[in-house]
Amino acid sequence: MGHLHIKHHWLGRLLASDPGRVRFQKAGKATISLMSAVFTTLLILRLSGNDLLTPAIVSGMVGMMGIMIVMDDSKKEKQITTLLLGVSAAVGITGGSLLAGNLYYIDVLMILVIFGAFYLTRFGVRYFSICMIGFITVYISSVLSLSSDQLPWFYMGILIGVIYAFLYNFILFKDSAQILKRSIRSFHIQSNLTFNMLIKGIQDTEPNPKRIKNLRKTVRKLRDYGRTVSGNLNAQDIKEIWPGLDTAQLRLYVFDTGMLIETLTESIYKLKKADALEIEELRRLLVWVIACLRDARVLAQNYDKQDLEEAELAVQGLRLAIKDLLIQKEQPEGWVFLIRRIESIANHVVEGVVSIQESLHEGKSAQSNQEDNEADDDEDDSTDNKKELKPSTKKAYQALVAGIIAIIVGQIISPTQPYWVLLTAFIVLLGTESVGRTYKKGFERSFGTIIGAALGFGLAKIFSGHSTIELILLFLVVFLAFYLVTVSYTMMSMFITMLIAFMYDILLGGVTLQLIGERVIDTIAGAIIAFAVSAVIFPKKTKDKVADSIDEFLTELKPYVTGYVQSFREDVYVKDLADNAFTLDQKLQSIEDEAGPLLNRPETISNSGIARWITIFTAINYYARHLVASSFRGNFEYPEELKETFKDVEEKLEHNIDTLSKLILGTERTGRIYSLKKEREQIERLAPNRDQAHRDLIHHLYYVWRINQSIVALGIDMGAEEK
């Protein structure tokens, strides 16, 4: 059973999807909490002889939102926020019911709540959650015009919702260790699937473009898995599952495995083109290395020691083959370096696996005193210019203006449900810092709403009168909406609209085309208002936001690459490079996300140069990832005079990165940038060759030069002068 996923590709794909089942568990908890709160409240209401249905709906909403919108960092903070949601919901119900007779007061209250939702985020993410549930409950109570004798039932429903949210989030489903274990399993399965594809690629007689395309797609997915696993790692869970292992070891292993697969994917294609894989022995050795790493049960307590020994032998065989190639009179040009990189990273993976197994069986970690460096969540705000408004304040003012316009528009186009436009504008502004992202989110929400309205109206008509079926469908679409929220915002919007259609049919005894059509128009109107306000009030151009994201990437890159170079001239242990590499990955993903609206518009790409930026920073990230495999290899031998050269390289790299950052941000229009050709020639001339030294210095500096070449190329494009 343990290797079924290797034999059956489709089974592996299924088992590896949703690493750790994080999305499944969160969506499942939200749906179960919703159902439990609704049915419990309904039961109490019926036993009390009360025919009210709306307290059960509010109870379910609180139970659901208590799972989905609690986003604090620590468990204790999440618990406090969950309890505060109940207080906010009760205040919202009370305020909405007291002010229901005066629409102007309700309008003012809703606008203030929306303003506070964005403004107060500077003090903590919980304030957004508190304001959000307050907004929803004010909206519900104002529409229902609740009487004072009905309020206790709603308070009861809110209490039940909070209890279930707390129960499912912190008592029944608190197994973060199991989530980590499942995440690692998903990562292993996805890795093994990719190893299988690589073996087939090596065995192909001719380069297969379709296989290469699928491989690159799979590698991108594996990198996402790696980021997910890295995000789930914490010392307490690791100690519970794998005693003796520490966070750094596991994170490094995940990174190295992903890096090896990425290197193999690119290298095998190039080796095929160079006819290098026509050498049968080389082809056999590569397959042997890959198969050994695929079959090794790295984290198993009862691992087979022979598996690791065979993996070590396979890597050693590849190393000997490289040596034979290098001593030939007619050395093959170009592609030997690719084999050396494969050997280097494969050896690093094997060393990591050996270290993990030693730690697991000795009951102690191979590394100690690992410090967790946590970034301050408020760093962005604290580094802002004091004369400028903070991003949270700008967003709050945008929400204020959008709220006023949305209420006016809502009263005009939909007097019976005037706040739906406001709700849409509020949601579209959420998490969109640039004009392009606001447009993209507004379009996705509008498109998803149109599709969902058509499907929801059709299904509601078909199953109208069959309450049980509609209730099942209602809970199903809730689950799907939350399960897909991080995958496709359009799909999430579609399922939410279907949910509304089912609720209308159940509550109102039928849903009309006019009613569902009004909700579509309201949604489109809210999206247009959000986009227009973001484009006029404190607008943040998409290109400027991309530049900010690039600056964050370069800020992370600078100590990463200069620290690596420093380790050659000083006895410095370069630690946490794997952690930093994952951070660089996240920063690159942020650049791509922010650039998405521009990349989807061909007429804009040619004028903005964004596509070239993305290409170059993707290359820089790829080169930087290769440095991790070299960072733990000391004992480099070279003449004393090269120490000053390394110092010059370090200083010039730092200068180049700073210069490029200023050029991209637009704070400078020109500058001086160093090619490092002189330093590279000096190092390569004086460095001992592979036979004279324990480590190959030239080999380990190759990707430093590639990183600098990329920085120089982009700097020259933007007006810098090469020196």
N, C-alpha and C positions, 0 to 999 in steps of 0.2 A: 504493500500500500504506500510505503514511503516514497517510491519513485514512480508512481502512476502518472504524476503530472509531467514527468520527463518523457514518458512513452506516448502520452496523449496530450498534444499541444492545446487543444480546446479546453481540456480539463484544467490544465495549468493556468490558462487565461482566466477561467472562471474563479479558481481558488485564489488567485493573486489580486483580483480586482478589489477595490476599496481596502487598501492596506490597513490591517488592524481592525477592519470593519468599523472605523470611527464614524463615518457618515451614517452607516446602517444603525449603529447603536444610538447616536444622537437623535436621528429621525424617529427611531423606534421608541425611545424614551419620551419624546415629545408627543407622539401619537398615543401611547399608552397613558401618559399623564392626562392628556385631553379626554380620552375615553373614561378613565377612572373618575375624574372630577365631574364630568357630565352625568354619568350614571349614578354616582353617589348622591349628588345634589338632587337629581330627579327623584331618586328613591326617597330621600328625606322630605322633599316637597309633597310627594304623593301620599306618604304616610301621614303627613300633617294635614292632608285634605286641601292642599294648595294647587291650583291649576297653572301657576306661573311656569313658563318655560325659559324665559330670559335669564334668571339667576343661574341656571345650569349652563347656558351658553357662556356667560361671563366667567363662571367657574372653570369651564374647559379652556377658555382663552388664557386665564391666569396660569393654569396648570401647564399649558403648552408654552407660553412665553417665559415661564419660570425656568424652562429647560433651554430655550433657544436664544434668549437675549442676555443671559448672564455670562459676561465675558471677562470677568476679573482674572488676575493672574494666579492668585493662590486660592486654595480650597476654603480657607477661613473667610476671605473676602467674598467669595462666591456665595457662601452660606449667608453672610450678612446681607448681601444684595438681594438674595431670594426672599428673605424676610421683609426687606424694605419695599420690594415690589408689591407685597400685600398691602402695606400702609399706603403706598402711592395709589394703588387701585381703589382702595376705600375712599381716600380723599377725592379722587377723580369722580367716583360715583356720587359722592355727596355734593361736591361742587357743581357738577353737571345738573343734578336734580334741583338744587336750590336756585340756579340761574336759568333754568329751562324756560322760564316765562319771558326772559329778555334776551333776544338773539344777539344784541350788541355785546352784552356781558359775556355771553358764550364765545363770541368771536374773539374778543379781547383775551379771554382766558386761554383759548386754544393757541392763539398766536404767541402769547407769553410762554406757554409750555414748549412750543416748538423752538422758540428762541433759546430758552433755557437748555433744551436737549443738546444743542450744539455748543452754546457758550460754556456750559458747566463741564464739558468734557476735559477742559484744561485741568480740572481738579481730580479727575478720575473717570474711567469709562462707565462706572456704575451709575453716574448721574444721567447719562444718556438712556440707559435701560429704565431708570425710574421715571424719567420724563415721558418716554415712549409709551409705557403702559398707562401712565396718567392721561396722556392724550387720547388713547383708545377708550378708556373708561368714561372720560368727559364726553366724548363723542356719542357713546352708547346711551348714557344716562340722559343727555340732552334730547336725543331723538325719541327716547321712550317716555320722557316727561314723568319720571317716577314720583310717586307719592311717598310721604314720610313713613307710612306703615309698610311699604314694600322694601325699604332700605335694609332692614335687618336680614331679609332673605338674601340680598345681594352680598352683604357682609359675610354671611355664612358661606355663600358660594365662593367668595374670594378666599376665605380661610381654608376651605377644602382644597381649592386649586393650589394654594401655597404649600399645604401639607403634602399633597401628592408630588409636586415638583421637588420638594426637599427630600421626600422619601426615595423617589426614583433616581435623583441625581447624586445623593450623598450616602445613602444607606444600602439600597438594593443593588445599584449598578455603580459601584465605586471601584471596580476592578481595573484600575489603570495598568497594573502589572500584566494582566491578561491581554489588554489592548496592545501593549508593547510586544508581548510574545507573538501575538497574531501579526503585528506589523513586520516583525523580523521574518516570520514564516512567509508572508506575502513577498517580501524582498528576496528571500532565497528562491522562491518559486519563479519569480520574474527573472532573476539572474540565471537560473538553470535553463529557462526557456530561451533566453538570449544566447547562452553558451551553445545550446543545441543548434540554433540558427547559424552561429559562427562556424561550428564544425561542418555543417552542410555547405556553408559558403567556401570554406577551404577546400572541400572535396569537389566543388563544381569545376568542371573542365574549363569553362569560360566564365568571365565576370557576368553576374546576373544582376542587371540594374534594378529589377523588381525586388530581389532579395536585399540588396543594399538599401533601397528605400525603406523597406519594412524594418530592417535592422536599425536604421537611424531613428525611425519612429519609436521603436521599442526602447532604444537607449534613452531617448527623451523621457519616456514614461518611467524608465528605471531611475532616472535622476529625480523625478518627482517622488518616487517611492523612497529614495534615499533621504530626501528632505523631510518627508513625513516621518520616517523612522528616527531621524536625528532630532526632530521636534518632540518626539515622544520619550526620548531618553532622559532618565533621571536616576540618580544614585540609589534612591530607596527601592525603586522597582527592580533595578538590575541586581541589587543585593538579594532581593527576595527570590528572583528567578534563577540567577546564576551567581551564587555566593563565590566571592573571590575575584570577580571581574569588576573593572571600574568603567566609568562612562567613556573616558578617553580611548581605551582599547576598543570598545565596541563601535564607537563613532569612527575611529580610524579604519577599522575593518570594513564597515559599510562604505566608507569613502573609497578605499583602495579597490574594493571589488567593482564598484561602479566605474572607477577610473580605468581599471584594466579592461573592462568590457568596452568602454568608449574608445580606448586606444586600439584594441583589437579590431573594432568595427572599421575605423579609418585606415588602419595599417593594412589589413587584409585586402581591401579594395586596391590600395596602391601597390601592394606586392603582386596582386594579380595582373595589374596593368604592366608591371615591370618584368613579368614572367618569372619572378623569383620562386613562385610556388610550383614551378616545373621541377624543382629539385625535390625529389621524392622524400629524402631524409628530413629536409626542413619541414615539409608538409606533415610528415608523420610526427615530428617532435611537437609542432604547434597543436595538433589534435590531441596528443598525449597530455600536454600541459592543461589544455582546456578541460578535457574529460576528467582529469584528476581533481581539478578545482571544483568542477561541477558535482562530483560524487562525494566530496568531503563533507561530512556532517559536523560542521564547525562547532556548534554550540551544544552538541549532544553530550550528555554525561558519560554514555557508554560508547564513545567514538572508537573507531578502529584505527589504532596507531599506524597500521600499515598504509592506510589511505594517505596520511601526511607524509610518510616516508617515500611513498611513490610520487607524490607531488614534488617533493624536494629533489628526487632523482630526475624527474621530468624537466624541472627548471635547470638543474645542473647539466643535463644533456643538451639543452638549448644553449647554455652558456659555452659549452665546449664546441658546439657547432659554430657559434659566432667567432670563437678564437681561431678555428680552422679557416673560416672565411677571410679573416683579417690577415693571416700569414700567407695567403695565396699570392703568387706573383701577380696575377691579374685579378685585383680585387674588384668585386661588383660595385658599381657606382650608385650612390644614393640610398638604396633600399636597406643596406646593412644597419643603418641607424634605426630604422623602424623595428628591426628584430631586437636590437639592443634595448629599445624602450620597452618592448613587450617583456623581455627577460627581466629588466629592472623592476617593473611594476609587479610582474608575476612573483618575483622573488620577495618583494615587499609584502604581498598578500600572504604568501606562505609563512613568512616570518611572523606576521600578525596572527595568523591562525595558530602557530606553535605557541606564541606568547599567551593567547587566549586559553589554549588547552592546559598550559602549565599553571596558569592562574586558577582555572577551574579545579584542577586536581590537587594543587598545593593549598588551596583555600585562602590564598592571599593574592593581592594585586601585584602585577609586575611594575606598576608605577604607583607612586604615592604622592600625598599632599597636592592632589589635583584641585586647583582653585576654579571655582565657577565665577566667570566674569559676566555679570548681568548688566545689560545696558539700561540706562534710565529711560523709562517710557516717555518722560517729558522733555527729552533732549531737544527735540525739534523746536518746541516752544521756547526753551531756555536760551537757545542759540540765536533766536530771532533778534533782529535789530530792535532796540528798545523803542525807537521812534516809530516803528511800524506796528500795525495791529497783528496780533497773533492769528494763525490760521483758524483756530476755533472761533475767534471773534468775527473774522471775515465771513465764515460760514454761517454764523448766527445772524449777521445782518442780511445775508442773502436769504436765509430762511424767513426772516421778518418781512422783507419786501415780498418774497414769493407768497407768503401766507396771506398778506393783505390782498394781493391781486387774486389769489386763488379763491378766497372767500367771496370777493365781488363777482368773479366769473362764475363760481358755483351757484350763487343766488340767481344769476341770470339764466344759465342753461339748465339748472336742475334745482329748482326751489325746494322740492321735497327732500332731497339729499344733497344739500349744498357743500358738505364737508368732504365729499369723496375726491373732489379736485384738490383740496388742501392735503388730504392724506397722500395722494399720488405725488404731489410736488415735494412733500416732506420726504418720502421714501426715495425719490429719484436723486435728491440732493445729498442723501446719506452716502458717505464714502466716495464721493466724486469730487476730486480736488481741482480738476481741469475742465475747461469747456468741452473738450473732445470726449472725456469720460462721461460727462453729464449727458451729452448728446447720445452717446452709445447706449448708456443705461436707459435713457428715456425711450429710445427706439426699441430696444429689446423688450421693455415692459409693455409698450404699446402693441407691438407685434404679438407678444405672448398673450396679451389680454384679448386681442381679436380672435386668435385661434382658440383660446380657452372659452371665449363666449360662444363661439359656434358649436364646439364640442359639448360644453356644459348645457347649453340650451337644448341641443338635440337629445342628449341623454336624459335630461330632466323631463322632457316631453315623453320620451319612451317609457320611463319608469315612474312617471307621475302617478301617485296613489299607492305605490309600493314602497312604503316608508322604510321597511327593513332593508331593501336593496339599496335605496338612496342613502341610508345611513352607513351601510358598508362602503359604498362608493365614496361617501364624504370622508370617512376615515382613511380610505385608501389614497385619495388625492392629497390629503394632508401629509401623509407619510411620504409620498412621492415628491411633493413640493419641497419638503425639508431635506430629503435625501439628495435631490438634484441641485440644491441651492448653490453649492460651490462648483458645480459642473456646468450648469447652463442657467443663466438668469432668465432667459426666454422661456425655458421649460418650467421653471419655478412659477413664473407669472401666469403661464397657461393653466397650471394645476390650481393656483390660488383662485383664478377666475372661475374655474369649474366648481370649486368649493363654494363660491358665492352663489352660483346658479343653483346648486343643490340646496343650500340654506334658504334661499328665497322660496324655492318650491315647497320645502318642508314647513317653513314658518308662515308663508302667505297662502299656502294651498294651491300654488301654481305660479309659474314664471312665464312672463310674456316677452315677446321679442322686443317690445318697446322698453321694458324695464332693463333687460340685459344690454340693450343698445345704448341706453343712457349711461350705464356704467362704463362702456367702451369709450363713449365721447368724453366722459369725465376724466378717464385715465389719460387719454390723448391730450386733453386740455391741460391737465396737471403736469404732464411731461414737457409740453411746450413752454409752460410758464417757468418751470425749473431751469430749462435750457436757456431761455431768454434772460432770466435774472442772472444766471452764472456768467453769461456773456457780457453783461452790462455792469453789474455790481461786483467790484473787486475781481475782475476777470483774471483767470490764470490760463494763459495760452497753453495749449497742449505741448508745444515745442519747449516752452519754458519749464513745464513740469518734467518733461523728459530730461532736460538739462540738469534739473535739480537731482533727479534720480541717478544720472551719470556721475554727478559730483559726489553723491553718497558712495557709489561704486568705487570711484577713484580714492576717496578718503579711506575706504577699507583696503584697497589694493596697495597703497603706499607703504604702510608698515609691514604688510605681508611680503612684498618682494624685496624691500630694502633690508628687512630682518633676515631674509634668506641669504642675501649677498653678504651681510655682516658675519654670518656664521662661517664663512670661508676664511676670514682674516682674524677672527677671534674664537676663543674656545667657548662658543655660545651654543646652548641647546635650544633649538628652535622648536618650541612647543605650541600646541593648539593650532598648527597649520591646517589640520583637517577641519576643525571647527570654523576657522576663518574661511576655508574654501567653501563650506556650506553657506556661510554668510554671503560670500561673493555670488554664489549661485542664486540666492534669494534676491540680492541687489540687481543681478542681471534680469531675473524674472520681473522685477518691478519696472525696469526700463522697458522691457517688451510689453508689459501690460499698459503702461502709460502711453507708449507709442502706438498701441493698437488702433485707435481711431484714425491716426494719420496713415498707417500702413494699409488700411482698408480703402484708402482713397488714392488711386493711381495718379491723379492729376496733382496731388499734393506731394507725393513721394519725391518726384523728380526735382521739385523746387526746394524742399526742406533739407535734403541730404540725410534724413533720418534713417533710411534703409542702410546707407553706408555706415552710419554710426553703429547701428545694431550689429552689422556684420563684423566690424572691427572689434567691438567689445565682446562679442561672442567668441572671437578668436583669442582675445586677451584672456578671457575667463578659462578657455580651454588650455592655453599655455600655462596659466597660473596653477591650474589643477595638477599639472604634471610635476610641479615643484615639490608637492607633498611627498612623493616617493623618494625624492633625493634628500629631504631635510633631515633624515635620521642617519645619514651615512657620513660619518666623520672620517678622521685620519687622512685628510688630503695633504699631499706633499707637493711643495712648489718653492721656488727661490724666494728669499726674504724680500727682495725688491718688489714683488707683486703685491705685498700688503698695502702699499700706498695706492697701487692701481685699483685694488678692490675698494679702497676708501673713496677714490674718485668715482668709481662706478656707482657706489651707493649714493653719493651726494648728487650726482648728475641724474640718476633715476628719480630721486626725490624732486629735483628741480623740474624735470620733464613732466612728471605727473601733476605738480602744482601749476605749471604753465598751461597744460592742456585743460585743467579744470577751469582756470580763469578764462581761457578762450571760449570754452563751451558755455560758461555762464554769461559771457559777454562783458565781463568786467575789464577785460583787456582785448585789444584788437590785433595785437602783434606780440611777438616775444622771441626769445632765443631758445632753441631746443637742440639737444646733443645726440648725435647718432651713435656714439660709443664705438665707432669703428677702430679708432686708435687703441682704445683699451682692450677691445676684443683681440686685435692683432697681437698686442703685446702679451696677453695671457696665453694665447694659442701658440705663440713662438717660444715662450719660456716654460710652459707647462710640460712636465715629464709625460712621456707617452704611456700607453696602457701597460707595457711590459716593465717599465721602470718604477711605476708607482702602484700603491695598493688600490687607489681609486682614480678613476678617469675624470679629471677636472673639467676638461673640455666638454665631455658628455653631459655633465651635471649643470653646466652653465648655458647649454643650448637654448632652453626656453626663456631664460632671462633676456637673451639677445632678441628672441622673437617678440617678447612682450614690448621691449623698447622700440623695435622696428615698427610695431603697430601704433604705438603712441606717437612716434615721429611722423609716420605717414598721415595720421589724422591731424596732428598739429600743423603740418605744412599745408594741408587742405584748408585750414582755418586761419592761415596768415602768419604762422610762425616761420622763423628763419632757421634753417638747419646749420649746425656748426659741428 
